[in-house]
C-alpha cells in the first residue's frame, strides 16, 4: 500500500519519490496545500472505490497516516 501512495504523492506533488516516507508530513515536508490534499482525497477515493469521511481526512498529517487508514479499510 505504501508504494502505491508514495507513487501517487510523488507524481501529484512533483517531488522526488525519495522524499515520500512514512514519517513525511504531507503539508510541511512535501509542500502540499489544501488543494493538493483535496486532489489526493479524490484520487484515493477513485483508485480504491472508497469514500473517505471528512473526520478521517483531518487526521492525515503524515504519509503513514494515509497508509494506515487505507490498510484499515482494506482488511
Helices and strands as residue ranges (DSSP letters): H 2-13, G 17-19, H 34-48, H 54-57, H 63-73
